[in-house]
Amino acid sequence: MDAFEAELTSALAQFEATAVDANSSALRPEALRVLEKARAARDALEALQVSPGLTAAWREELLFVNHVIPAFQRFAGGEGGPAALEELRSILGRGRIHQKRGRDSLRP
C-alpha cells in the first residue's frame, strides 16, 4: 500500500508542512497537487487484485483515499480560511482512522 500511495503521502506531507505557515489561499496549489495524487492512488488501488487475506486492508486504504479526495476538492474550491482548513484536517483525521485500521489488520 505504501508504494501505491507514496506520491500521495509526499504531497500530503508537503501540504501539511506548508499549512503551518501559509494562509489557506496560498495552499490552493498544494491542495490541487494532493488531489491529483489522491486520484492517481485511488485508480492504482482500485486496479489491484488482492488476495482474500488483504481485502480488509485494501478496503480501508480505499476508504482513506476516498476521504482525501472530497476533502481536498472542497478545500481547493472554497474560500479558504481557518474554518476550511480545520474542516479539511477533520476529514483527513477520519480518513486516517481507516488507513490505520487497514494497516493494523496486516500486523500479526
Beta strands, then each sheet from edge to edge (+ up, - down):
end
